[in-house]
Amino acid sequence: MDIVDTSPLPWRWLALWCALLLPLAILFPPIPIDETRYLTAAWEMFNSGQWLVPTVNGTWYSDKSPLLFWLIAGGWKIFGVHTWVARIEALIVALGMLLTLRRLAARLGMEPRGADTAMWLLAGCLGFTAFSTAIMFDLLLALTVLGALHALLDLDDGKWKRGVVALGLMIGFGILAKGPVMLLHIVVVALLAPLWSNTARQHKMRWYFALLAGFLIGVVIALCWLLPAAWFAGPTYWQPLLDKVTGRIAKSFAHNRPWWWYLPLVPVLLLPWLLTLRAPRAAWAGLWLGRFGRFLWCWWVVPFVAFCAISGKQIHYLLPLLPAWALAGAWLMQQGGARLRPLLFGLLALLVAIGMAALPWQAAKSFHYSAQPAIAWLALIALVIAVGVWRVWGRDARPLALSATALVSAATLAAALAYLPALDVRPEAVFVNQELQARASIAHVGWHNGLFGYTGRLHQPLPWIARDKMLAWCRAHPNGILLTSDRDAEPNGVEPFRTWPYFLSGDHRIAAWHAAAVLQAAPH
């Protein structure tokens, strides 16, 4: 039965949560190589006016679905081309996740206080806060997963038409957000609904027909984009796309990373709650009983096991599972004897502040530039804010979540400022743009993932060449310029005429080389 939640939303506290993250959204540069690549795809879409098939460096980009690029390019149409537009959009999606989770908790039977607790547990979770302004696909995917779970609860309430349509929309948008992985997050909780839903037990045939109808609607929505895109771009687009999907299915158990890779990272994602939340054993044992617990089990266990088994592992792949763990924590806090231990959070904040204070010198040592000691003051500011919020506004989930958010925001900003010369590739991208506008012969050794497209606002692709074609290119363009962003791609026996620190390079630099000097140093 759907419980109507009439409690007012804590808008002023949510506004404070957003305000704590706003500096990251406004000041953070695009981070190589993922964010720069995604922004380049959106930039080329915006610049060319061709929104059907994403491109990176002028070539079809079949790795990702287009929804994120559409949202970013659409935002640029309204507000202009700025990185903060994409980050604010991510923050809005994160806020939508909090509100959707709060409503989901209420529909699962939680009292208003418990629903608020679930929302704040997610808001203060390190794994959520760290990605709340990131230009990535997982926030969008997580929001559509939460929407699909609401659709399943509509079916459970007997709202068949609404549930089918909502499920189809969420599946369709989820596929457009990040591909078929959307189905992994909802298929088990949907198929095992008789374990948690009376309606599914009593009307099994109707339930599964509703699931099939919702699935078909979602697939049709995805095909409304995919079929025209495949027709427009041809085999050079859809064949790699098909190879990627089938390849991931066929080779997903190769275990390039070991199956246990996620296990030590999950506790980090769940900070500070894993340190501060304490509940009696009886509460933990009772968590998995009843409709609420079975719903959570069906939601997260199988997807988590699948992610452990699949070879390709990234920490942000677990983002859609964090709301399930937040709900579990909120349920525990409703039980007798459960409490938060903020003293441990204070110790964690102190350790983070010490690490932040050392960042300027660590970055300077790694990348050979001058340290900026003023950045270390952010550590003291973060510590004061984190502990102050907790002390002033109490010791429940909300103030601790706001304190944790302040700490994560300050720590991330301090890291960005300390490593800014190595993270921000805009200076070298401006150099590339100037050379292209001057019609100079310039090429990058190796595929550059669109590193300079958005950051340099390039209106033409930056050519790239394979490492073994470097000398041939230099002979054909003796007055040209080579760029490298990987130590293995650098020519031997010659020094670059210009370098920039680079966070992802094995040699900690992006370098520019005169073709004539490369030829002169080459063995004859």
Secondary structure as UniProt FT lines:
FT   HELIX           11..27
FT   TURN            32..33
FT   HELIX           34..48
FT   STRAND          55..56
FT   TURN            57..58
FT   STRAND          59..60
FT   HELIX           67..79
FT   HELIX           83..107
FT   TURN            108..109
FT   HELIX           112..123
FT   HELIX           126..129
FT   TURN            130..133
FT   HELIX           138..156
FT   TURN            157..158
FT   HELIX           160..178
FT   TURN            179..180
FT   HELIX           181..191
FT   HELIX           193..195
FT   HELIX           198..202
FT   HELIX           204..233
FT   HELIX           235..250
FT   TURN            252..253
FT   HELIX           259..262
FT   TURN            263..265
FT   HELIX           266..269
FT   TURN            270..272
FT   HELIX           273..276
FT   STRAND          277..278
FT   HELIX           281..286
FT   TURN            287..288
FT   HELIX           290..309
FT   HELIX           315..321
FT   HELIX           322..333
FT   TURN            336..337
FT   STRAND          339..340
FT   HELIX           342..367
FT   HELIX           373..376
FT   HELIX           377..393
FT   HELIX           397..418
FT   HELIX           420..423
FT   HELIX           426..437
FT   TURN            438..439
FT   STRAND          442..445
FT   TURN            449..457
FT   STRAND          464..465
FT   HELIX           467..469
FT   HELIX           470..476
FT   TURN            478..479
FT   STRAND          481..484
FT   HELIX           487..489
FT   STRAND          498..501
FT   TURN            503..504
FT   TURN            506..507
FT   STRAND          509..514
FT   HELIX           515..521
//
